[in-house]
Structures are given as C-alpha cells and as structure tokens.
Amino acid sequence: MRDLFNQKNAKALMILAMAIFGMIGTMTYFIELPPSVIVVGRGMIGAGFLLLVIYISGSKLSKDDIYGNLFTLICSGTCLGLNWLFLFEAYKSVDISLATVLNYLTPALVILAAPVFLKTRLTVSKLGFALLALFGMVLISGILENGSLGSDGYGIVCGVLAAVFYTGLVLFNKKLKSIGAYDMTFVQLLIGGLIVLVYTLFTIDYGSLQFDLVSVVLVVILGVVQTAIAFLLYFGSLAYLDASTAVIYGYVEPVIGIFLSIVILHEDLGPVGWIGAALILGSTFMSEILERRKARSVQNGQT
C-alpha cells in the first residue's frame, strides 16, 4: 500500500478517490433501507475495514495522538455523521444531482465561516464568489420560480444542512494537531457511525426492517470501497499534493455524481436549476483557480 503513494501517482489516485466518492449518490438510490441505517452501516463497516488495513500494513493507531485531539475528533466525527445523515436523507428525498450540488455549497460556506473560526482574511473576490454560490442555491431550490420550496423542501433543507455539517468537519479538521491521517479518519468514521446509531435506536424499528440481498451488498460496498478504500486513496495522495490542487481535483466528485444521475437515473434539474448548479460549482472553483494563480504570482515575484 505504501509503495502505491508517491509524487508520480498522487494526482491519478486523488482523481480515482473523488470518482469513487462521486458514485455514492447513485448507489444509494438502489438501497432499500432508511438513510440513517445506511449511514450506520457505512460508518461501522468503513471503520472496521480501515482498522484491518492499518494493522495488516504493519501500522498502529497512536493513542497519544488520538487522546490529544479527542475533543476535536469527537466534534469532527459528529459533523461527519450528521453530514452523511442529512446527505443520505436528501438522496432519498430529491434528485441525486440536486442533493450532490447542495452538498457542494461547502466551499462557499467555508469561505464565509473561516474568518470567524480560523481568523483568516476574507477578500472581496472570495466574498463575491461565495455569494454567487448562495445565489445558485436559491436558483436550484426553485423558490424564485415557484414562490416556495414545494414538495422538495425537506430534501433541499437536508442538502443544505449536509453542507453545513460538512463545513463544520472541514473547520474542525483544520484545528487538529499532530495526528496521522489514518488515525483521524478511523476515529471520525467510528464516531460518526456511533452518533447516527444512537439516533436510529430512537427512530428506527429494526425488527420491521427487511434486508434484501442487493441492499446489503451495496451497503458493504459503500463501507469498504466508497469509504475505507476511498479515504485511504484520498489521504495517501493528499500528502503529495498542495492544498489548492487537492481542492480543484475535489470537483471531480460532484461532476461524476451529476453525470451518473443523468445517465443512469435520467434526472434533469431544468434550465434554471442547471444555471444554479453551474453557479454553485463554478464560483468556488474559479475562486480556487484565482487564489492558485495569485499564490504563483507571489512566489514568482519572490524568486
């Protein structure tokens, strides 16, 4: 596994990880189980498989690093679990493409929240791009056309809440100190799964659930491939890429998600919806591109 990750393979592995993540929405469509149950299965199976890989590879979890970041890990793991819960609720309530785009409000929300939580500087251009993304959310919600959220209201709210908790995950992760990526991921997956498990104990009658073979197999695949393996590829390649490059490659995920929803599920957001989707994805993407060019200009000026 360790030989796989190097500077030469990093970009290809990052794209592969994002493509695997992008398949989640369409897979969820074919799982006949409540969203919260899918999340529990994904988190527990993912954490268990990741732990197995860590020990097979000869590595060990660092108890000192985990205990030293325990509070932040609990907060970030809770955000991860709630992100998954609301995202999968959105997958089951509205079009997969719509839920995917709404979840990708996260970069815009991070831009707006970072000055408060991370004490970073908010530039005029970043603010403008973030506001464009929020306007895209208004367009994609259909509220301007219909005067209300309509029958999709619940799913749209869940999609936005998924982005909010994804933002929380990103911000808490930036506060983690001296902890390995695998230690961080294992604990977050475990905590996320446990948080949603507690929720299901009060909301789901497990005795009435029917576990058909297709759903069980897809949940296992979701936990092993779309969670444990995808996270291994993501963090393994992340060590060899700068932050801006990783963020840009991250847009492979929503593109794949939307593409699969169109080809396999025959979804269509409509003209206004597609404009909104383009604003959400395009505005924050352009923000990253401009920031990257600016950083290169400063670096070239210094040299």
C-alpha contacts under 8 A as a table, 3 or more apart, distances in Angstrom:
res1	aa1	res2	aa2	distance
1	M	4	L	5.35
1	M	5	F	7.33
1	M	57	S	7.31
2	R	5	F	5.73
3	D	6	N	7.27
4	L	9	N	7.26
5	F	9	N	6.24
5	F	10	A	6.35
5	F	236	G	5.97
5	F	237	S	6.09
6	N	9	N	5.53
6	N	10	A	5.90
6	N	237	S	7.33
6	N	240	Y	6.70
7	Q	10	A	5.32
7	Q	11	K	7.96
7	Q	240	Y	5.55
7	Q	241	L	7.86
8	K	11	K	7.48
9	N	12	A	5.53
9	N	13	L	6.09
9	N	237	S	7.60
10	A	13	L	5.25
10	A	14	M	6.10
10	A	236	G	7.84
10	A	237	S	4.49
10	A	238	L	7.26
10	A	240	Y	6.08
10	A	241	L	6.93
11	K	14	M	5.11
11	K	15	I	6.24
11	K	237	S	7.02
11	K	241	L	7.56
12	A	15	I	5.19
12	A	16	L	6.18
13	L	16	L	4.93
13	L	17	A	6.09
13	L	233	L	5.95
13	L	234	Y	7.17
13	L	237	S	6.14
14	M	17	A	5.08
14	M	18	M	6.25
14	M	233	L	6.54
14	M	234	Y	5.53
14	M	237	S	5.79
14	M	238	L	7.28
14	M	246	A	7.50
14	M	249	Y	6.98
15	I	18	M	5.15
15	I	19	A	6.08
15	I	249	Y	6.24
15	I	250	G	7.67
15	I	252	V	6.69
16	L	19	A	5.04
16	L	20	I	6.19
16	L	233	L	7.72
17	A	20	I	5.16
17	A	21	F	6.30
17	A	230	A	4.89
17	A	231	F	7.21
17	A	233	L	5.65
17	A	234	Y	5.56
18	M	21	F	5.02
18	M	22	G	6.10
18	M	230	A	7.66
18	M	234	Y	7.68
18	M	249	Y	7.46
18	M	250	G	6.04
18	M	251	Y	7.74
18	M	252	V	5.67
18	M	253	E	4.71
19	A	22	G	4.92
19	A	23	M	6.68
19	A	252	V	6.16
19	A	253	E	5.41
19	A	256	I	6.11
20	I	23	M	5.45
20	I	24	I	7.35
20	I	225	V	7.62
20	I	226	Q	5.80
20	I	230	A	6.43
20	I	253	E	7.64
21	F	24	I	5.70
21	F	226	Q	5.73
21	F	227	T	7.84
21	F	230	A	6.89
21	F	253	E	5.92
22	G	25	G	6.99
22	G	252	V	7.42
22	G	253	E	4.24
22	G	254	P	5.95
22	G	255	V	7.43
22	G	256	I	5.10
22	G	257	G	4.44
23	M	26	T	5.78
23	M	27	M	6.31
23	M	226	Q	7.85
23	M	256	I	6.91
23	M	257	G	5.76
23	M	260	L	7.34
24	I	27	M	5.17
24	I	28	T	6.10
24	I	222	L	7.23
24	I	226	Q	6.84
24	I	257	G	7.54
25	G	28	T	5.15
25	G	29	Y	6.56
25	G	88	F	7.86
25	G	91	Y	6.37
25	G	96	I	5.77
25	G	100	T	7.42
25	G	257	G	6.54
25	G	261	S	7.98
26	T	29	Y	5.23
26	T	30	F	7.29
26	T	96	I	6.76
26	T	257	G	7.21
26	T	260	L	6.70
26	T	261	S	6.23
26	T	264	I	7.92
26	T	265	L	7.71
27	M	30	F	5.68
27	M	31	I	6.96
27	M	218	L	7.09
28	T	31	I	5.18
28	T	88	F	7.54
28	T	91	Y	7.15
28	T	92	K	7.88
29	Y	32	E	7.92
29	Y	91	Y	7.09
29	Y	92	K	6.89
29	Y	96	I	7.90
30	F	215	S	7.08
31	I	214	V	7.18
31	I	215	S	4.54
31	I	216	V	7.90
31	I	218	L	6.78
31	I	219	V	7.51
32	E	211	F	7.96
32	E	212	D	7.73
32	E	215	S	5.87
33	L	37	V	6.54
33	L	38	I	6.54
33	L	209	L	7.67
33	L	210	Q	7.92
33	L	211	F	7.58
33	L	215	S	7.13
34	P	37	V	5.42
34	P	38	I	6.49
35	P	38	I	5.12
35	P	39	V	6.27
35	P	85	L	6.50
35	P	88	F	5.22
35	P	89	E	5.52
35	P	92	K	7.30
36	S	39	V	5.05
36	S	40	V	6.29
36	S	85	L	5.75
36	S	88	F	7.62
36	S	89	E	7.83
36	S	196	V	6.44
36	S	197	L	7.68
36	S	199	Y	7.90
36	S	200	T	6.35
37	V	40	V	5.12
37	V	41	G	6.24
37	V	197	L	7.66
37	V	200	T	6.97
38	I	41	G	5.16
38	I	42	R	6.04
38	I	219	V	6.45
39	V	42	R	5.01
39	V	43	G	6.02
39	V	81	G	7.47
39	V	84	W	6.34
39	V	85	L	6.25
39	V	88	F	7.62
39	V	193	G	6.65
39	V	196	V	7.07
40	V	43	G	5.24
40	V	44	M	6.04
40	V	193	G	4.77
40	V	194	L	7.19
40	V	196	V	6.08
40	V	197	L	5.69
41	G	44	M	5.40
41	G	45	I	5.81
41	G	193	G	7.50
41	G	219	V	6.35
41	G	220	V	7.40
41	G	223	G	6.80
42	R	45	I	5.46
42	R	46	G	5.70
42	R	193	G	7.46
42	R	219	V	6.32
42	R	220	V	7.18
42	R	222	L	5.94
42	R	223	G	4.15
42	R	224	V	7.90
42	R	227	T	7.06
43	G	46	G	5.15
43	G	47	A	5.97
43	G	81	G	7.97
43	G	189	L	5.16
43	G	190	L	6.14
43	G	192	G	6.48
43	G	193	G	4.45
43	G	223	G	6.54
43	G	227	T	7.79
44	M	47	A	5.18
44	M	48	G	6.05
44	M	189	L	7.11
44	M	190	L	6.14
44	M	193	G	5.69
44	M	194	L	7.89
44	M	223	G	7.48
45	I	48	G	5.12
45	I	49	F	6.04
45	I	220	V	6.81
45	I	223	G	4.95
45	I	224	V	6.51
46	G	49	F	5.29
46	G	50	L	6.01
46	G	189	L	6.94
46	G	223	G	4.33
46	G	224	V	5.36
46	G	227	T	5.43
46	G	228	A	4.76
47	A	50	L	5.14
47	A	51	L	6.11
47	A	186	F	5.34
47	A	187	V	7.70
47	A	189	L	5.49
47	A	190	L	5.65
47	A	228	A	6.85
48	G	51	L	5.18
48	G	52	L	6.29
49	F	52	L	5.01
49	F	53	V	6.27
49	F	223	G	7.99
49	F	224	V	6.32
49	F	228	A	6.35
50	L	53	V	5.09
50	L	54	I	6.19
50	L	186	F	6.62
50	L	228	A	5.27
50	L	229	I	7.61
51	L	54	I	5.09
51	L	55	Y	6.39
51	L	186	F	6.87
52	L	55	Y	5.40
52	L	56	I	6.08
53	V	56	I	5.08
53	V	57	S	6.01
54	I	57	S	5.36
54	I	58	G	6.63
54	I	59	S	5.30
54	I	60	K	6.45
54	I	61	L	7.83
54	I	182	Y	7.71
55	Y	58	G	5.11
55	Y	59	S	5.35
55	Y	60	K	6.09
56	I	59	S	7.45
61	L	182	Y	7.90
61	L	183	D	5.72
62	S	65	D	5.39
62	S	66	I	6.26
62	S	179	I	7.99
62	S	183	D	6.85
63	K	66	I	5.06
63	K	67	Y	5.96
64	D	67	Y	5.24
64	D	68	G	5.93
65	D	68	G	5.07
65	D	69	N	6.35
65	D	178	S	6.43
65	D	179	I	5.25
65	D	180	G	7.85
66	I	69	N	5.32
66	I	70	L	5.64
66	I	73	L	7.80
66	I	179	I	6.97
66	I	183	D	6.99
66	I	184	M	7.46
66	I	187	V	7.96
67	Y	70	L	4.79
69	N	72	T	5.52
69	N	73	L	5.95
69	N	176	L	6.30
69	N	177	K	6.92
69	N	179	I	7.75
70	L	73	L	5.00
70	L	74	I	6.08
71	F	74	I	5.16
71	F	75	C	6.33
72	T	75	C	5.06
72	T	76	S	6.03
72	T	172	F	6.27
72	T	173	N	7.73
72	T	175	K	7.31
72	T	176	L	6.67
73	L	76	S	5.05
73	L	77	G	5.73
73	L	172	F	7.82
73	L	173	N	7.96
73	L	176	L	7.71
73	L	184	M	7.19
73	L	187	V	6.98
73	L	188	Q	6.31
74	I	77	G	5.10
74	I	78	T	5.99
74	I	188	Q	7.19
74	I	191	I	6.58
75	C	78	T	5.16
75	C	79	C	6.28
75	C	169	L	7.85
75	C	172	F	7.08
76	S	79	C	5.00
76	S	80	L	6.16
76	S	168	G	6.94
76	S	169	L	4.82
76	S	170	V	7.90
76	S	172	F	5.51
76	S	173	N	6.62
76	S	188	Q	6.60
77	G	80	L	4.95
77	G	81	G	6.22
77	G	169	L	7.40
77	G	187	V	7.12
77	G	188	Q	3.99
77	G	189	L	6.48
77	G	190	L	7.57
77	G	191	I	5.10
77	G	192	G	4.84
78	T	81	G	5.16
78	T	82	L	6.17
78	T	188	Q	7.60
78	T	191	I	6.35
78	T	192	G	5.18
78	T	195	I	6.43
79	C	82	L	5.16
79	C	83	N	5.90
79	C	165	F	5.00
79	C	166	Y	6.51
79	C	168	G	6.02
79	C	169	L	5.32
79	C	192	G	7.34
80	L	83	N	5.04
80	L	84	W	6.26
80	L	165	F	6.88
80	L	166	Y	6.55
80	L	169	L	6.06
80	L	188	Q	7.02
80	L	189	L	7.54
80	L	192	G	5.62
81	G	84	W	5.24
81	G	85	L	6.12
81	G	189	L	7.65
81	G	191	I	7.41
81	G	192	G	3.75
81	G	193	G	6.10
81	G	195	I	6.53
81	G	196	V	6.21
82	L	85	L	4.85
82	L	86	F	6.09
82	L	162	A	7.01
82	L	165	F	6.39
82	L	192	G	7.28
82	L	196	V	7.32
83	N	86	F	5.48
83	N	87	L	5.92
83	N	161	L	7.28
83	N	162	A	4.33
83	N	163	A	6.88
83	N	164	V	7.67
83	N	165	F	5.06
83	N	166	Y	5.54
84	W	87	L	5.02
84	W	88	F	5.91
84	W	162	A	6.86
85	L	88	F	5.41
85	L	89	E	6.17
85	L	162	A	7.59
85	L	196	V	7.28
86	F	89	E	4.94
86	F	90	A	6.12
86	F	158	C	4.91
86	F	159	G	6.36
86	F	161	L	6.38
86	F	162	A	5.00
87	L	90	A	4.98
87	L	91	Y	6.19
87	L	99	A	6.82
87	L	103	N	7.11
87	L	158	C	6.40
87	L	159	G	5.58
87	L	161	L	7.98
87	L	162	A	5.16
88	F	91	Y	4.79
88	F	92	K	6.28
89	E	92	K	5.23
89	E	93	S	6.18
89	E	155	G	6.75
89	E	158	C	6.45
89	E	159	G	7.98
90	A	93	S	4.97
90	A	94	V	5.80
90	A	96	I	7.75
90	A	99	A	5.55
90	A	154	Y	7.74
90	A	155	G	4.40
90	A	156	I	6.72
90	A	158	C	5.34
90	A	159	G	5.38
91	Y	94	V	5.89
91	Y	95	D	6.54
91	Y	96	I	5.24
91	Y	99	A	5.86
91	Y	155	G	7.56
92	K	95	D	7.87
92	K	96	I	7.98
92	K	155	G	7.76
93	S	152	D	7.06
93	S	154	Y	7.18
93	S	155	G	4.85
94	V	98	L	6.72
94	V	99	A	6.67
94	V	152	D	6.11
94	V	155	G	5.38
94	V	156	I	7.31
95	D	98	L	5.24
95	D	99	A	6.40
95	D	267	E	6.75
96	I	99	A	5.18
96	I	100	T	6.02
96	I	257	G	7.65
96	I	258	I	7.35
96	I	261	S	6.15
96	I	267	E	7.95
97	S	100	T	5.08
97	S	101	V	6.21
97	S	257	G	6.65
97	S	258	I	4.79
97	S	261	S	5.94
97	S	262	I	7.83
97	S	267	E	7.27
97	S	269	L	7.69
98	L	101	V	5.29
98	L	102	L	6.21
98	L	140	I	7.55
98	L	156	I	7.93
98	L	269	L	7.22
99	A	102	L	5.20
99	A	103	N	6.20
99	A	155	G	7.50
99	A	156	I	7.13
99	A	159	G	5.30
100	T	103	N	5.26
100	T	104	Y	6.56
100	T	159	G	7.75
100	T	254	P	6.09
100	T	257	G	6.73
100	T	258	I	7.14
101	V	104	Y	5.11
101	V	105	L	7.06
101	V	254	P	6.65
101	V	277	A	6.15
101	V	280	I	7.17
101	V	281	L	7.35
102	L	105	L	5.48
102	L	137	M	6.94
102	L	156	I	7.55
102	L	159	G	5.26
102	L	160	V	5.74
102	L	163	A	6.76
103	N	106	T	6.35
103	N	159	G	5.65
103	N	160	V	6.39
103	N	162	A	5.81
103	N	163	A	4.49
103	N	166	Y	7.78
104	Y	107	P	6.67
104	Y	163	A	6.49
104	Y	254	P	7.42
104	Y	280	I	7.25
104	Y	281	L	7.01
105	L	108	A	5.50
105	L	109	L	6.29
105	L	133	A	6.85
105	L	134	L	7.52
105	L	137	M	7.87
105	L	160	V	7.47
105	L	163	A	5.79
105	L	280	I	6.43
105	L	281	L	7.90
106	T	109	L	4.99
106	T	110	V	5.98
106	T	163	A	4.99
106	T	164	V	6.74
106	T	166	Y	6.33
106	T	167	T	5.34
107	P	110	V	5.07
107	P	111	I	6.29
107	P	130	A	7.97
107	P	167	T	7.57
107	P	284	T	6.31
108	A	111	I	5.11
108	A	112	L	6.48
108	A	129	F	7.42
108	A	130	A	4.51
108	A	131	L	7.70
108	A	133	A	6.42
108	A	134	L	7.61
108	A	284	T	6.23
109	L	112	L	5.09
109	L	113	A	6.01
109	L	130	A	7.17
109	L	163	A	7.88
109	L	164	V	7.26
109	L	167	T	6.44
110	V	113	A	5.05
110	V	114	A	5.59
110	V	167	T	5.76
110	V	170	V	7.70
110	V	171	L	7.47
111	I	114	A	5.57
111	I	115	P	7.62
111	I	122	L	7.29
111	I	126	K	6.83
111	I	127	L	7.31
111	I	130	A	6.74
112	L	115	P	6.81
112	L	122	L	7.58
112	L	127	L	7.14
112	L	130	A	7.13
113	A	116	V	5.54
113	A	117	F	6.22
113	A	118	L	7.93
114	A	117	F	5.19
114	A	118	L	4.91
114	A	119	K	6.37
114	A	120	T	5.88
114	A	171	L	7.45
115	P	118	L	5.60
115	P	119	K	4.42
115	P	120	T	4.47
115	P	121	R	5.78
115	P	122	L	6.25
116	V	119	K	5.56
116	V	120	T	7.63
117	F	171	L	7.38
118	L	171	L	7.58
122	L	126	K	6.49
122	L	127	L	6.65
123	T	126	K	5.27
123	T	127	L	6.23
124	V	127	L	5.11
124	V	128	G	6.10
125	S	128	G	5.03
125	S	129	F	6.24
125	S	287	S	7.45
126	K	129	F	5.18
126	K	130	A	6.13
126	K	287	S	6.23
127	L	130	A	5.11
127	L	131	L	6.17
128	G	131	L	5.20
128	G	132	L	6.23
129	F	132	L	5.02
129	F	133	A	6.34
129	F	283	S	5.04
129	F	284	T	5.98
129	F	286	M	7.90
129	F	287	S	6.40
130	A	133	A	5.11
130	A	134	L	6.40
130	A	283	S	7.06
130	A	284	T	6.69
131	L	134	L	4.99
131	L	135	F	6.15
132	L	135	F	5.00
132	L	136	G	6.17
132	L	279	L	6.20
132	L	280	I	7.03
132	L	283	S	6.35
133	A	136	G	4.89
133	A	137	M	6.39
133	A	276	G	7.91
133	A	279	L	5.40
133	A	280	I	4.06
133	A	281	L	7.31
133	A	283	S	5.99
133	A	284	T	7.09
134	L	137	M	4.94
134	L	138	V	6.52
134	L	280	I	7.04
135	F	138	V	5.02
135	F	139	L	6.38
135	F	276	G	7.33
135	F	279	L	7.61
135	F	280	I	7.97
136	G	139	L	5.03
136	G	140	I	6.10
136	G	275	I	7.17
136	G	276	G	3.82
136	G	277	A	6.20
136	G	278	A	7.46
136	G	279	L	5.01
136	G	280	I	5.27
137	M	140	I	5.16
137	M	141	S	6.04
137	M	276	G	6.10
137	M	277	A	7.53
137	M	280	I	6.79
138	V	141	S	5.27
138	V	142	G	6.85
138	V	143	I	6.48
138	V	144	L	7.21
138	V	276	G	7.39
139	L	142	G	5.59
139	L	143	I	6.93
139	L	144	L	6.59
139	L	272	V	6.22
139	L	273	G	6.02
139	L	275	I	7.43
139	L	276	G	4.94
140	I	269	L	7.70
140	I	272	V	6.68
140	I	273	G	4.25
140	I	274	W	7.21
140	I	275	I	7.66
140	I	276	G	4.85
140	I	277	A	6.50
141	S	149	L	6.28
141	S	156	I	6.76
141	S	273	G	7.47
142	G	145	E	5.30
142	G	146	N	5.97
142	G	147	G	7.69
142	G	148	S	7.25
142	G	149	L	6.30
142	G	272	V	7.89
142	G	273	G	7.28
143	I	146	N	5.22
143	I	147	G	4.84
143	I	148	S	4.63
143	I	149	L	5.32
144	L	147	G	5.52
144	L	148	S	7.52
146	N	149	L	7.23
146	N	150	G	7.41
149	L	152	D	6.06
149	L	153	G	4.60
149	L	156	I	7.79
150	G	153	G	5.52
151	S	154	Y	7.41
152	D	155	G	5.46
152	D	156	I	6.09
153	G	156	I	5.16
153	G	157	V	6.13
154	Y	157	V	5.26
154	Y	158	C	6.19
155	G	158	C	5.00
155	G	159	G	6.13
156	I	159	G	5.01
156	I	160	V	6.28
157	V	160	V	5.16
157	V	161	L	6.13
158	C	161	L	5.03
158	C	162	A	6.05
159	G	162	A	5.03
159	G	163	A	6.48
160	V	163	A	5.11
160	V	164	V	6.31
161	L	164	V	4.84
161	L	165	F	6.27
162	A	165	F	5.35
162	A	166	Y	6.05
163	A	166	Y	4.89
163	A	167	T	6.06
164	V	167	T	5.08
164	V	168	G	6.40
165	F	168	G	4.79
165	F	169	L	6.21
166	Y	169	L	5.00
166	Y	170	V	6.35
167	T	170	V	5.12
167	T	171	L	6.24
168	G	171	L	5.16
168	G	172	F	6.07
169	L	172	F	5.29
169	L	173	N	6.02
170	V	173	N	5.17
170	V	174	K	6.46
171	L	174	K	5.28
171	L	175	K	6.90
172	F	175	K	5.20
172	F	176	L	6.82
173	N	176	L	5.32
176	L	179	I	7.02
179	I	183	D	6.71
179	I	184	M	6.58
180	G	183	D	5.27
180	G	184	M	6.18
181	A	184	M	5.11
181	A	185	T	6.06
181	A	235	F	6.32
182	Y	185	T	5.07
182	Y	186	F	6.02
182	Y	232	L	7.56
182	Y	235	F	7.76
183	D	186	F	5.38
183	D	187	V	6.30
184	M	187	V	5.48
184	M	188	Q	6.13
185	T	188	Q	5.13
185	T	189	L	6.01
185	T	231	F	7.60
186	F	189	L	5.27
186	F	190	L	6.14
187	V	190	L	5.10
187	V	191	I	6.01
188	Q	191	I	5.15
188	Q	192	G	5.85
189	L	192	G	5.12
189	L	193	G	6.05
190	L	193	G	5.22
190	L	194	L	6.14
191	I	194	L	5.05
191	I	195	I	6.04
192	G	195	I	5.27
192	G	196	V	6.41
193	G	196	V	5.38
193	G	197	L	5.99
194	L	197	L	4.82
194	L	198	V	6.24
195	I	198	V	5.39
195	I	199	Y	6.54
196	V	199	Y	4.86
196	V	200	T	6.18
197	L	200	T	5.08
197	L	201	L	6.35
198	V	201	L	5.25
198	V	202	F	7.03
199	Y	202	F	5.63
199	Y	203	T	6.42
200	T	203	T	4.89
200	T	204	I	5.06
201	L	204	I	5.91
201	L	205	D	7.63
205	D	208	S	5.67
205	D	209	L	6.98
206	Y	209	L	5.28
211	F	215	S	6.63
211	F	216	V	6.33
212	D	215	S	5.54
212	D	216	V	6.33
213	L	216	V	5.20
213	L	217	V	6.11
214	V	217	V	5.26
214	V	218	L	6.11
215	S	218	L	5.14
215	S	219	V	6.14
216	V	219	V	5.19
216	V	220	V	6.28
217	V	220	V	5.16
217	V	221	I	6.20
218	L	221	I	4.99
218	L	222	L	5.93
219	V	222	L	4.82
219	V	223	G	6.16
220	V	223	G	5.13
220	V	224	V	6.10
221	I	224	V	5.16
221	I	225	V	5.41
221	I	226	Q	6.84
222	L	225	V	5.68
222	L	226	Q	4.77
222	L	227	T	6.25
223	G	226	Q	6.00
223	G	227	T	5.04
223	G	228	A	6.38
224	V	227	T	5.69
224	V	228	A	5.11
224	V	229	I	6.14
225	V	228	A	5.95
225	V	229	I	4.91
225	V	230	A	6.06
226	Q	229	I	6.49
226	Q	230	A	5.34
226	Q	231	F	7.88
227	T	230	A	5.31
227	T	231	F	5.84
228	A	231	F	5.31
228	A	232	L	6.19
229	I	232	L	5.00
229	I	233	L	6.20
230	A	233	L	5.13
230	A	234	Y	6.02
231	F	234	Y	4.87
231	F	235	F	6.00
232	L	235	F	5.48
232	L	236	G	5.71
233	L	236	G	5.13
233	L	237	S	6.03
234	Y	237	S	5.49
234	Y	238	L	5.93
235	F	238	L	4.81
235	F	239	A	6.61
236	G	239	A	6.02
236	G	240	Y	7.90
237	S	240	Y	5.59
237	S	241	L	6.77
238	L	241	L	5.21
238	L	242	D	7.55
238	L	246	A	6.77
239	A	242	D	7.97
241	L	245	T	6.35
241	L	246	A	6.22
242	D	245	T	5.51
242	D	246	A	6.38
243	A	246	A	5.17
243	A	247	V	6.25
244	S	247	V	5.11
244	S	248	I	6.27
244	S	288	E	6.52
244	S	292	R	6.41
245	T	248	I	5.18
245	T	249	Y	6.28
246	A	249	Y	5.20
246	A	250	G	6.13
247	V	250	G	4.92
247	V	251	Y	7.18
247	V	288	E	7.55
248	I	251	Y	5.78
248	I	285	F	6.70
248	I	288	E	6.97
248	I	289	I	7.79
249	Y	252	V	5.73
250	G	253	E	5.95
251	Y	254	P	5.79
251	Y	255	V	6.45
251	Y	281	L	7.75
251	Y	285	F	7.72
252	V	255	V	5.21
252	V	256	I	6.04
253	E	256	I	5.34
253	E	257	G	6.10
254	P	257	G	4.82
254	P	258	I	5.95
255	V	258	I	5.28
255	V	259	F	6.01
256	I	259	F	5.03
256	I	260	L	6.09
257	G	260	L	5.39
257	G	261	S	6.27
258	I	261	S	5.09
258	I	262	I	6.28
259	F	262	I	5.25
259	F	263	V	6.18
260	L	263	V	5.13
260	L	264	I	5.55
260	L	265	L	7.24
261	S	264	I	5.55
261	S	265	L	4.90
261	S	266	H	6.27
261	S	267	E	5.83
262	I	265	L	5.65
262	I	266	H	4.47
262	I	267	E	4.82
262	I	268	D	6.76
263	V	266	H	5.56
263	V	267	E	7.88
269	L	272	V	7.58
269	L	273	G	4.85
269	L	274	W	5.80
270	G	273	G	5.18
270	G	274	W	6.09
271	P	274	W	5.29
271	P	275	I	6.35
272	V	275	I	5.09
272	V	276	G	6.24
273	G	276	G	5.00
273	G	277	A	6.15
274	W	277	A	4.90
274	W	278	A	6.06
275	I	278	A	5.06
275	I	279	L	6.25
276	G	279	L	5.09
276	G	280	I	6.26
277	A	280	I	5.15
277	A	281	L	6.17
278	A	281	L	5.36
278	A	282	G	5.32
278	A	283	S	7.77
279	L	282	G	5.14
279	L	283	S	5.43
280	I	283	S	5.82
280	I	284	T	6.84
281	L	284	T	6.00
281	L	285	F	6.15
282	G	285	F	5.01
282	G	286	M	6.00
283	S	286	M	5.26
283	S	287	S	6.25
284	T	287	S	4.84
284	T	288	E	6.35
285	F	288	E	5.26
285	F	289	I	6.35
286	M	289	I	4.91
286	M	290	L	6.11
287	S	290	L	5.28
287	S	291	E	6.16
288	E	291	E	5.07
288	E	292	R	6.06
289	I	292	R	5.12
289	I	293	R	6.27
290	L	293	R	5.10
290	L	294	K	6.06
291	E	294	K	5.02
291	E	295	A	6.13
292	R	295	A	5.14
292	R	296	R	6.25
293	R	296	R	5.06
293	R	297	S	6.13
294	K	297	S	5.06
294	K	298	V	6.28
295	A	298	V	5.18
295	A	299	Q	6.15
296	R	299	Q	4.97
296	R	300	N	6.00
297	S	300	N	5.11
297	S	301	G	6.03
298	V	301	G	5.03
298	V	302	Q	6.28
299	Q	302	Q	5.19
299	Q	303	T	6.39
300	N	303	T	5.09
